[in-house]
Amino acid sequence: MSSVEEFRAEIRGWLAAHLTGEFAGLRGRGGPGREHEVFAERLAWERHMAAEGWTCVGWPEEYGGRGASLEQQVAFHEEYALADAPARVNHIGEQLLGPTLVAFGTAEQRARFLPPIVAAEELWCQGYSEPDAGSDLANVRTRAERDDTGAWVVTGQKTWTSLAHASQWCFVVARTAPGSSRHHGLSYLLVPLDQPGVEIRPITQLTGTSEFNEVFFDGARTRADHIVGAPGEGWRVAMATLGFERGVSTLGQQVGFRRELEAVIAWAKHNGAANDPLIRDRLARAWTGLETIRCNALRILDGAASGAPGPEASIGKIFWATWHRELGELAMDVSGAAGMLAAGEPYDLDDRQRLYLFSRSDTIYAGSNEIQRDIIAERVLGLPKESRP
Ligand SMILES: Cc1cc2nc3c(=O)[nH]c(=O)nc-3n(C[C@H](O)[C@H](O)[C@H](O)COP(=O)(O)OP(=O)(O)OC[C@H]3O[C@@H](n4cnc5c(N)ncnc54)[C@H](O)[C@@H]3O)c2cc1C
C-alpha cells in the first residue's frame, strides 16, 4: 500500500471512530452561509482533532504539522468531506497565516503564533479589504505608526472581515510609510483583537446571519516585533498569503462540490426536472466541468513546492468559482418555482437556495474573476499592464 493510501485509511478510520458520541451531531454542520451553526461545538471538535494531531497536516513537522505531501493533503480533505465532518473554524489561521509565517516569519514569530493555530486555541481573520480597497488592495488607507516604545498604533477601517467576531487575532495590511502610495510603504501586522482600540461590527446578510464584519481600529496597538517582513515589505507578504488562499487551501472544496452536484442530480430525478433535455445537458456539463477543475488543480499545485503557486493559480480560481456559481443557478432551475419560496422567519434556506446565494460570492472573494483575468493577462501572458490612475 502506498503512503497515500495508508494515510487515507488512517484519517478515514480516525474520522469514523471519532465523529461519534458528543461529535456525531456535527456532521454536515457549518460552512458558507452556515458559519453561525454550532460554532462552539465545532471549535471543541477542532481542538479534539488538534489533540490527536489532525490539524495543519500539510505543515512541516517541526511546526506541529504532519509534513503531509500534496497527495496526502488531497486525501485528507477528500476523506474529511466524505465523512461529512463539520466545517473547520480556523481555516484562515491554518491555510493562510500559518504558511505565510513559515515562509516569511521570524523564528520568534513561528514559536509564538504557530502552536496556538495547531491547537486551535487562537483563531485568525484577514484584514485586507477596506471600503475603498477591495480589488484595488494597494489603495489601503489604514495606517500604523510607532509610539515611543516602538509599538505599532493602528488606525483605520477594514470591511468584509470573515469571522472577525470569532477571532482573537487579525493580520492587517496597513500603511506604515507616511505619504507613500500604492503598494509601497505597506506593512503586514499581527494585531490582537481583544483590546479597547478595536470595534467589530457584524454585517447582517440578507439571510439574517452574519459571517463577516466591519473592523474599526482606533489607536489599536500591537508589539513592535509583530510585523511580518520588514516595514514597507507588506505587499510582498500579502500577495504570498493570497497565493496560499488560491492554492492548496482550495483542495478541500472539490469533494464538497461533488456532493453538491450529486444532490442537485438527485433532486432533478426526484422532481422530474431531469426529464428536461436542457437540464440534463447542463447536469452533464457540470459533471465534466468538475473533472476539469480537479485535473487543473492538481496540475497547478504539483510542483508548487512551497504550496503557494504562481499567477497560474488564477486560472484555477476562475474555473472553480464560475463552475460553482453556475451550479447554484442550475440548482435553482432544477428547483423551479419552489426555489422562490423560503420557509421560516428569519429565512430558513434549503440546500439549493443556500448554494445559489452563497456561490455568488465565489467569483468575488480572494480576487474577483475580472481581477484574475488581469493577473493572467499581465503576469502569465505578459500582455501590457492595465492603465491605472
Ligand atoms: C464571502 C466573502 C468573504 C470575504 N472575506 C474577506 C476577509 O476575510 N478579509 C478581507 O480582507 N476581505 C474579504 N472579502 C472581501 C473581498 O476580498 C472583496 O470583496 C474583493 O476583493 C472585491 O472587492 P470589493 O468588494 O471592494 O469590490 P470592487 O473592488 O469595488 O469591485 C467591484 C466590481 O468591479 C470589478 N473590478 C474592480 N477592479 C477592476 C479592474 N481593474 N478591472 C476589471 N474589473 C474590475 C470587480 O471585478 C467587481 O466586479 C470577502 C468577500 C466575500 C464576498
The ligand as a Gaussian input file, in Angstrom:
#p B3LYP/6-31G(d) Opt

LIG

0 1
 C      -17.762000      35.877000       1.154000
 C      -16.690000      36.919000       1.213000
 C      -15.740000      36.870000       2.228000
 C      -14.735000      37.852000       2.299000
 N      -13.830000      37.782000       3.336000
 C      -12.853000      38.712000       3.427000
 C      -11.906000      38.692000       4.518000
 O      -11.966000      37.824000       5.379000
 N      -10.974000      39.657000       4.577000
 C      -10.875000      40.624000       3.626000
 O       -9.956000      41.447000       3.716000
 N      -11.752000      40.705000       2.593000
 C      -12.738000      39.767000       2.482000
 N      -13.661000      39.828000       1.443000
 C      -13.613000      40.960000       0.535000
 C      -13.116000      40.632000      -0.864000
 O      -11.723000      40.457000      -0.851000
 C      -13.540000      41.796000      -1.770000
 O      -14.957000      41.771000      -1.848000
 C      -12.958000      41.667000      -3.165000
 O      -11.572000      41.908000      -3.128000
 C      -13.617000      42.672000      -4.141000
 O      -13.533000      43.964000      -3.631000
 P      -14.818000      44.905000      -3.494000
 O      -15.899000      44.125000      -2.817000
 O      -14.378000      46.178000      -2.862000
 O      -15.309000      45.153000      -4.969000
 P      -14.652000      46.210000      -6.030000
 O      -13.163000      46.108000      -5.967000
 O      -15.265000      47.557000      -5.797000
 O      -15.154000      45.603000      -7.393000
 C      -16.466000      45.833000      -7.908000
 C      -16.554000      45.227000      -9.300000
 O      -15.620000      45.886000     -10.171000
 C      -14.749000      44.935000     -10.788000
 N      -13.410000      45.491000     -10.939000
 C      -12.689000      46.129000      -9.978000
 N      -11.479000      46.485000     -10.451000
 C      -11.421000      46.041000     -11.737000
 C      -10.422000      46.104000     -12.766000
 N       -9.240000      46.673000     -12.535000
 N      -10.710000      45.559000     -13.968000
 C      -11.927000      44.957000     -14.196000
 N      -12.901000      44.885000     -13.250000
 C      -12.655000      45.426000     -12.051000
 C      -14.732000      43.755000      -9.840000
 O      -14.381000      42.550000     -10.505000
 C      -16.163000      43.741000      -9.326000
 O      -16.982000      43.066000     -10.246000
 C      -14.670000      38.876000       1.339000
 C      -15.625000      38.913000       0.321000
 C      -16.624000      37.962000       0.260000
 C      -17.631000      38.045000      -0.865000

